[in-house]
Amino acid sequence: MEQSGKVSVILPLYNGEQYIEKAINSVLRSEYENIELIVIDDGSTDKGPMICDRLRQTDNRIVLYRKENGGVASARNYGVSVAAGAYLCFCDQDDIVDSKCYADQIRRLESDQSDIC
């Protein structure tokens, strides 16, 4: 698929060390590669941020921000404020994203000229 605008995937992280690597890897395996993965460390006290730092060393599409704990809505809003993509998607720290998800969504948005998918 021809790559259109960048997709900003916002992923809040709070004490999700047991899930975060699988979630990040599932996003990065997307058929749609024009992605920035914005991980918002919302005051984690576990090893989740270290896992993100390690993964960030191998894929420059990962951007990690740290903030005081304010809850998932606060983390998502922060992610929206720093996103550079033409499209926004949200992912939770324990989600596994299908590799066709973003490509299918972009294709649908563009074919329907929709504002939301």
N, C-alpha and C positions, 0 to 999 in steps of 0.2 A: 504494500500500500504506500502511495506517495504520502510523505510526512507533511502534514499541514502545520498549524500553529502548535506551539508548545503547550503541553498539559502540565499544570502544577498540581501535584498530588500532595495533599497536606495530611500528615500522619502525626497525631499527638502521641507522645510517649510518657507514660507514668508507671514506673515500676513494672515494666513489661518484659524483663529480660528473657523470660522463657518463651516469648512469642515473637519478639521484634525481628530477629534475623530472618525467620520464615516469611514474615509479612513484607519486609524490605525486598528480599529476593524475589518474591512473587511479583511485586510491582516492577522490578528491574528486568524481569524476563518477558515483559510485555512485547508483543509484536510491534506496537507503536513505541518507537524509541525516543521520540522528541519529548522527553519527560524531564521535569525537575522534581525530585522527591524531597519535599520540605518536612523534615522531622523536627517537631517541637518538643524538646525535653521540658516537661512541665514540672520540674522540681523532683525528678526521680532520685531515689536513694539507693537504688540497686545498680547492677552492672549494665543496664540497658544503654545508657549513653556511651559507655566504653565500647560496646558492641557496634553501635552506630559509627563511632569514630574509626573503628577498625574497617568497617565496610566502606566508609567514605574514602579511605586510602586507595581503594581499588576501583571506585566508580565515581567520577566527578559529577554525576547527576544528583548525588545525595548532598543536601545542604542541611546542616544541623544548627539549630538555634536553641539556646537555653534561656529559661525564664523561671521566675518564682511560681510555685504551684498556685494555679487559679482555677483549675478545673478544665474539663475537656472543651467546653464552649470557648473559654478564654484562649486556650491553646489554638483552636481552630481559627478564631478571629485573628490571632497574631499571625498565623500562617497566611491568611488571606492578605494581611497588610504587607507582607514581604514577597508575595507570589509575583512572578514575572510572566507567567504563561497567559496565553489567550483563552485557555480553558481551566476551570478549577474542578478538582475531584477531591473527595475525602476518603480516607482509609483509616481504619482503626488498627491498633497495634496487634490485634489478634486475628486480623483478616488475612485471607489468602485470595489474591486477585487472579482471576482467569487470564491467561496470556492474551486472549482476544478482546478482553473487556474494553480497553481504551480505544483500540482501533475500531471496534464495532460502534462505540458511542460517537466517536468523531465522524465516522461515515454517516451515521444516522443524523447527527446534528447538521452536517453539511448538505445532505440530500433533502432534508425537510426545511432547512433554514430555521431551525428551532433555536430557542434561547436556552433551553434546559433539557437535560436528558437524564 
